Amino acid sequence: MRILCIGDVTSPKGVEHLRQNLWRVRKENGIDFCIVNAENAALITGASVNDAETLLSSGADCLTGGNHTLRNRSVYTYLDDSEYMLRPINFGEGTPGHGYTVLDCNGYKIMVINAMGNINIEPVLDSPYSYIDRVLEREAGKYDFAVLDIHAEATGEKAAIGYAYDGKISVIFGTHTHVPTCDEIILPRGTGYISDIGMCGESGGVLGMNPELVVKAQRSRMPIRFEAASGAPRATGVIFELNESTGKVTSIKRIAF
Ligand SMILES: [Fe+2]
């Protein structure tokens, strides 16, 4: 089974890029299941219902989120109702939406979990470990493979989570920094891990944003409204291949398009 994971969609043009290319990339790479982190699809104000529907009809099977997902209030009801769009599981009580889902794929049940780290990232949520532990315990026997999107700033935090769930979660990929890392590894008990899978949006900027505005904000420390960069849209992601009978990852390949 091949699972494609695409990094944070950073703008409407990122959504459009996937609308135009994701089915083709799926077909060319024999992808069975695709997860897209959509948290910034509406340009740092979360993702709209329209963004979600567009991505889900363009080749994404499941959308994950992060620290910006809940900035868009119009998506709250959708998050409550949809089993295909997640927000981090370790948000507090009363938060709209769900932090995990179990979806069918080629006769197998894939549990996708979305969690947020709590080192150098706002809002500061509870530690993700106990939330992930509880879900694995509660859903035991009801899924064939688990996949975790750990949305976090610190690579050390993400790498530790990789080792903590090695052999329990088949695929663990990091998101949030928008910068793809080249540390993909099959851990000792068979979990495929990478610290960050990058982004999908305009190139030529600072994490997808207009570099002049980011420099101005950093120099002045004033609140400045960011805009998307102006380069050609580009997506980065990772394909994990796993053995269906063992749940172990057999190969990991970084891709860009
Ligand atoms: Fe984020």
Boltz pocket constraint, residues with backbone or C-beta under 6 A from the ligand:
constraints:
  - pocket:
      binder: B
      contacts: [[A, 39], [A, 66], [A, 67], [A, 68], [A, 151], [A, 175], [A, 176]]
      max_distance: 6.0
